Amino acid sequence: MGRIGLRSVRAHAARFVMSVLAVTLGVAFVTGTFSLRQMLSSTFDEIVGATTTADVYVRPASANSADVTSMSNDTSGGLPLSMVDDLSAVDGVTAAIASISGSVTIVGADGTAVRSTQAPSFAMAYDSRDTSITHVEGRAPTTASEVMLEQYTLESSGLSIGDTTHMVLLGEVSEVTVVGEAFFSAPMAGATIVLLDEATATAAYAPTGTVPTISLYAAAGVTPEALRDRVEALAAPAGAEALTGQAMRDESNKAIAEQLGFVSTFLLVFAVLALFVGAFIIANTFTMQIRHRMREFALLRAVGASPAQVFSSIVVQAAVIGVLGSVLGVLGGLGLVTLVGAVLERLQMTLSSTIPLSTSTVLIGLAVGTLVSIAAAALPARRASLVPPVEAMRDEVTVNERSLRLRALLGSVLIAAGAAAAVVAAIRPTADNADLLLGLGAAGVIVGVLTVGPVVVPAVVRVLAAPAVAWWRPVGRLARGNVVRNPRRAANTAGALTIGMALVGAAAVLAASTTASVSSLVESEINADYVLRTDYPGTIAPQALDEVRALPDVQSAFGFPTTTVLAAVGTTPTDDDGTWVIGVDPAMVGSALTPSKTDGPVADTLAAGGAVVDTSLADDRHWAIGDEITVSAATGERTLTIGALMRSGTIGSGISVSPAVLDELAPPAAQADSNVIITSRPGADLAALRTDLTDIVAPYYVVSVMDSDEFVAGLASQVNQMLTILYALLGLSVVIAVLGIVNTLALSVIERTREIGLLRAVGLGRLQLSGVITVESVLTAVCGTAIGLLTGVGLAAVVPRLYEAQGLSVLAVPVGSLAGMLVLAVVVGALAAVWPAVRAARLPVLDAVTHE
């Protein structure tokens, strides 16, 4: 029977190729996901290995790898710079180097800031003893007017050694000369890296005299473990700890792996989605093949084949499809990652040069593709194995379909239960399991919709087909009948699109709701004519802010200087107690800023030197008005009394204090102020004011002047950037779904060859026949899209209620975008019908009529 199965594969090559392609796409996404994750992991492993080259590291005892590998100093504490001399005196230490780094902006040859995707832009102090820098072209910087650039930074900037450019350091612009080029042993993933002389870097990034870590290099013959033990005696009394370089690398790699774990999970969701959609197509393919070959199976039974042998012949075909598709999918996944790497490199985000393809990834791809194919074929194979031998004596073999009542009941129960779970999550958004409940509810609804598909799809198709039936006779009626005739097949084909479009619809609603929520927030909380904005962690120069406030048309200009601290109530803060502290001018409250929710005298508390805590932060940490917060910052510990609570989406979740108190917690150089809201005087010429503001910020390169609409659009663009990635991933599921439509139509043409011949014989023209196939395709595509969008929009409508406290307060349904998706479904359906329609139109009439 295995030989019969293989011969059947050769006899039905077109069906075989379509099924293999479906498996290939699904497996390619799975293996590509694993390989991309490994590539990202290898990139960061190489970065950690290239930058963590010391033998021993000393850091605060409460620190973790995230603190050590961050690109800016944490104002919540650190090691005193004086400790460098003490450590240098330890026997066996040849060099002790303080880690001094922070954000910076370097201007490229084109006069704009050098930026590379979302990678950080930072500067660090250069020390010739640092072995992470393999070699230098030119020379090292020696004054504040000189810089050295990392290899890829110099290349992307368009500058050369000897060129003069500008640098924005802590909001201050200075002219600098590029005097050297530094080479690291690994690509830095697109980060913009500037090296400064030690004095300049220390003044900018260690104004309080503290650093996050100190690197130690051992003398010849001294092991890292021995040096660590010697240093530990000095470090422990100072509240520090010593780790070997290998321990630091392992810890950093572990932290990065945990962060990449979310990315991997996110991508794997779509990999599973692609396989799920692919399984629909494979199952549909085998179901249609088996329906068409029932007489063949009956003949096999009549000549002595057992049900098990018939079943095995079909499973053999599925296994061949699975193995071949999986092999091609593994290769396709490798190509997919190569393509992603090339695209990222064009965006100046250079990843590891090696594309990993581990044995486990290959085995997972082969196993998943093969098992999905076999599982998808199992049910129709069982039905075929039970066909009575007497059916071979008939001209046509009929397949008795089971009633859809049980399926409709089960699907309705799943939809009701899922909807109920989503509603409960919306009613109780603060419950601990609200997110999980919403997720389970959404899964229940989607599975329920797919389950009741054979009942719902025919009804939807009848409605959608009404215009074609009325205006294009007899094409519309024939197409409608062909789709409705087999509800299970129609539902499976449409279901592939339903899954992808449900997620697309939900994403579109969430994006529109986010934009509307931001717009509502700006309108309700901020009273400003213009906003100055720069990318975090950049800061708007204090002198620029002074110039803005001096403009005659400016009534007020308030910033939001921010730093990070450790804060706890009733205990000494630990590393897990990190939070934001925002400087809020008391005069701003009630004038330029109106919080959406307050509890207590906000302005008076700020004026009195107290703390105003965000309501969500207070709820998470069980803080209340009257509690005393112990705050650990760069300047030491300080106690603040909570005098009020407030909720402001503009400020976010954190602790608000007056600018004077913030200056006591952290020096201005350690504060980031990336937004300034400006209110004009009554009667001011806003156009002229904008011109003045633009002139003031122009020398700073990275500061933009925006009105309220532009500010909202800028925030919304960040959401749209994330959605672009989401849509790209969902696009694969849509591609697979389109393949499913093509596959179904092609197999349908084969199955209905005799019927098509009879229609042509009684006068149906080739163009009309092509129209029937096209209308079938469009009806299927639009039906799946419409059901998916309705499902996705319905589920997404619950999310704003669940995350209202986080600022997602407005539900917005982008009707135009959703309508555009329906139009796109018509185009997709028409394109998917091209090959099957041409194939049907070219069938010779006499051959088709006599086809069995």
Secondary structure, 3 states (H helix, E strand, C coil): CHHHHHHHHHHCHHHHHHHHHHHHHHHHHHHHHHHHHHHHHHHHHHHHHHHCCCCEEEEECCCCHHHHHCCCCCCCCCEECHHHHHHHCCCCEEEEEECCEEECEEECCCCCECCCCCCCEEEEECCCCCCCEEEEEECCCCCCCEEEEEHHHHHHHCCCCCCEEEEEECCEEEEEEEEEEEEECCCCCCCEEEEECHHHHHHHHCCCCEECCEEEEECCCCCHHHHHHHHHHHHHHHCEEEEEHHHHHHHHHHHHHHHHHHHHHHHHHHHHHHHHHHHHHHHHHHHHHHHHCHHHHHHHHHCCCCHHHHHHHHHHHHHHHHHHHHHHHHHHHHHHHHHHHHHHHHCCCCCCCCCCCCHHHHHHHHHHHHHHHHHHHHHHHHHHHCCCHHHHHCCCCCCCCCCCHHHHHHHHHHHHHHHHHHHHHHHCCCCCCHHHHHHHHHHHHHHHHHHCHHHHHHHHHHHHHHHHHHHCCCHHHHHHHHHHHCHHHHHHHHHHHHHHHHHHHHHHHHHHHHHHHHHHHHHHHECCCEEEECCCCCCCCHHHHHHHHCCCCEEEEEECCEEEEEEEECCCCCHHHEEEEEECCHHHECCCECCCEEECCHHHHHHCCCEEEEHHHHHHHCCCCCCEEEEEECCEEEEEEEEEEEECCCCCCCEEECHHHHHHHCCHHHCECCEEEEEECCCCCHHHHHHHHHHHHHHHCCCEEECHHHHHHHHHHHHHHHHHHHHHHHHHHHHHHHHHHHHHHHHHHHHCHHHHHHHHHCCCCHHHHHHHHHHHHHHHHHHHHHHHHHHHHHHHCCHHHHCHHHCCCCCCCCHHHHHHHHHHHHHHHHHHCHHHHHHHHCCCHHHHHCCC
